[in-house]
């Protein structure tokens, strides 16, 4: 699907991607304790993993919402 609509990026093959905070939902209030439900979050994670891999990037870690490892 992503390839068919030509929206891929062209990362260098050594590019590492780190995402912090995926899964948080901000609704315009000061309540930052809202999260995506697990099914939506797993689909979102799968999409971004496939997107970055198809764009020649290495997924270092996607924090959902926090990263467990360190940025290298």
Contact map, one row per residue, 1 for C-alpha under 8 A:
111110000000000000000000000000000000000000000000000000000000000000000000
111111110000000000000000000000000000000000000000001000000000000000000000
111111110000000000000000000000000000000000000000000000000000000000000000
111111000000000000000000000000000000000000000000000000000000000000000000
111111100000000000000000000000000000000000000000000000000000000000000000
011111110000000000000000000000000000000000000000000000000000000000000000
011011111000000000000000000000000000000000000000000000000000000000000000
011001111100000000000000000000000000000000000000001001100000000000000000
000000111110000000000000000000000000000000000000000000100000000000000000
000000011111000000000000000000000000000000000000000000110000000000000000
000000001111111000000000000000000000000000000000000000111000000000000000
000000000111111000000000000000000000000000000000000000011000000000000000
000000000011111000000000000000000000000000000000000000011100000000000000
000000000011111100000000000000000000000000000000000000001100000000000000
000000000011111110000000000000000000000000000000000000011100000000000000
000000000000011111000000000000000000000000000000000000001111000000000000
000000000000001111100000000000000000000000000000000100001111100000000000
000000000000000111110000000000000000000000000000000000000011111000000010
000000000000000011111100000000000000000000000000000000000000111000100000
000000000000000001111100000000000000000000000000000000000000011111100000
000000000000000000111111000000000000000000000000000000000000001111100000
000000000000000000111111000000000000000000000000000000000000011111000000
000000000000000000001111100000000011000010000000000000000000000110000000
000000000000000000001111110000011111000000000000000000000000000110000000
000000000000000000000011111000010111000000000000000000000000000000000000
000000000000000000000001111110110100000000000000000000000000000000000000
000000000000000000000000111110000000000000000000000000000000000000000000
000000000000000000000000011111000000000000000000000000000000000000000000
000000000000000000000000011111110000000000000000000000000000000000000000
000000000000000000000000000111110000000000000000000000000000000000000000
000000000000000000000000010011111100000000000000000000000000000000000000
000000000000000000000001110011111100000000000000000000000000000000000000
000000000000000000000001000000111110000000000000000000000000000000000000
000000000000000000000001110000111111000000000000000000000000000000000000
000000000000000000000011100000001111100000000000000000000000000000000000
000000000000000000000011100000000111110110000000000000000000000000000000
000000000000000000000000000000000011111110000000000000000000000000000000
000000000000000000000000000000000001111111000000000000000000000000000000
000000000000000000000000000000000000111111100000000000000000000000000000
000000000000000000000000000000000001111111110000000000000000000000000000
000000000000000000000010000000000001111111111000000000000000000100000000
000000000000000000000000000000000000011111111100000000000000000000000000
000000000000000000000000000000000000001111111110000000000000000000000000
000000000000000000000000000000000000000111111111000000000000000000000000
000000000000000000000000000000000000000011111111100000000000010000000000
000000000000000000000000000000000000000001111111110000000000000000000000
000000000000000000000000000000000000000000111111111000000000000000000000
000000000000000000000000000000000000000000011111111100000000000000000000
000000000000000000000000000000000000000000001111111110000010000000000000
000000000000000000000000000000000000000000000111111111000000000000000000
010000010000000000000000000000000000000000000011111111100000000000000000
000000000000000010000000000000000000000000000001111111111110000000000000
000000000000000000000000000000000000000000000000111111111110000000000000
000000010000000000000000000000000000000000000000011111111000000000000000
000000011110000000000000000000000000000000000000001111111000000000000000
000000000111101000000000000000000000000000000000000111111100000000000000
000000000011111110000000000000000000000000000000000111111110000000000000
000000000000111110000000000000000000000000000000000110011111000000000000
000000000000000111000000000000000000000000000000100110001111110000000000
000000000000000111000000000000000000000000000000000000000111110000000011
000000000000000011100000000000000000000000000000000000000011111000101000
000000000000000001110100000000000000000000001000000000000011111100100000
000000000000000001111100000000000000000000000000000000000000111111110000
000000000000000000011111000000000000000010000000000000000000011111100000
000000000000000000011111000000000000000000000000000000000000001111100000
000000000000000000011100000000000000000000000000000000000000001111110000
000000000000000000111000000000000000000000000000000000000000111111111100
000000000000000000000000000000000000000000000000000000000000001001111100
000000000000000000000000000000000000000000000000000000000000100000111110
000000000000000000000000000000000000000000000000000000000000000000111111
000000000000000001000000000000000000000000000000000000000001000000001111
000000000000000000000000000000000000000000000000000000000001000000000111
